[in-house]
Amino acid sequence: MTDINRLTGIAADLSGERTSGLRFLDEQGTLAIVLDVTGIAAAERGALEEKLRAGLSAEPSVRDVRVAMTAERKSPAIIAVGSGKGGVGKSTLAANLAVALQRRGLKVGLVDADIHGPSQPRLMDSEGVKPQAQGSKLVPVANAYGVPMLSMGQIAAPGQAIAWRGPMAARALEQLVDARWGDVDALIVDLPPGTGDVQLTMIQKHKPAGAVVISTPQDLALMDATRAIGFFEQASVPLIGLVENMAGYACPHCGEVSDPFGHGGAEAAAKSMGLDFLGRVPLSMGIRLASDGGVPPAAGTDPHGEPFHAIAAKVAAWLDARKGG
């Protein structure tokens, strides 16, 4: 017993307190040890294992060392991107937020949970690419922007209408979220507009760490956004903040800025509700053309990507604060 205590101390020193469960398997001196490799890169795990084997094998009572590696499965922080109504730029925001967070060094995945109207395959230039399956789980599709993603638009035939009732759509969402995401830090979920079955399933089965709500400045859109915010609050999902889209249009000929949808409404609404205002995205032909072409403005040096990077910085700060808390 004394020998095991001493060996436990040696193993702890060699591994930085990452070992447990030391015991002799037989009288010949075969030592079993559990090594926690959570957060250690694959290339470093072998080196740590060899260090343990060498250090413990040098002890007179040890003939052989058997190491079992374990790692905690990391659950990604799910960030829901929602809106009270369609046509306010939710999917464009979700795609560019995912890309901008990835550019900041986070490992990010993207789920297109708009089951009946998936648009992420077009936005992320992955139309026609089918996801594979490993066992009972889908494997996310890679793209040029380093953001693995899954969408019903990659599973259904091109142009096929997805006329599913609520329970079928809810099951589809579960397949998309409960996929082989690996070690992603954050999962951006592009929700359908409104507060229907898919949103309810999201809350019940895969509760988001936080939600971003997007709206245009006009009063009607803000009324619907308020309902979405109320939905998240009732479900005890923290609100990261509100984004204002289509906020100002600069004429490409004269440069004059006009506000066809109003200006500042979402920021004022956020202030009145005690929410953080994450930023505004202008109504821009450049954003529209890039998005239609499958090139998220946040992916490169396109100046149209700057608003998305500013929003991503605030979301990343929120994630850091949550991690620290």
Secondary structure, DSSP 8 states (H G I E B T S, - for coil): -HHHHHHHHHHHHHHTS-EEEEEESSTT-EEEEEEE-TT--HHHHHHHHHHHHHHHHTSTT-SEEEEEEE------EEEEEE-SSSSSSHHHHHHHHHHHHHHTT--EEEEE--TTS--HHHHTT-TT---EEETTEEE-B--TTS--EEEHHHHS-TT------HHHHHHHHHHHHSS--TT-SEEEEE--SSSSHHHHHHHHHS--SEEEEEE-SSHHHHHHHHHHHHHHHHTT--EEEEEEES--EE-TTT--EE-TT-SSHHHHHHHHHT--EEEEE---HHHHHHHHTT--GGGSS-GGGHHHHHHHHHHHHHHHHHHH-
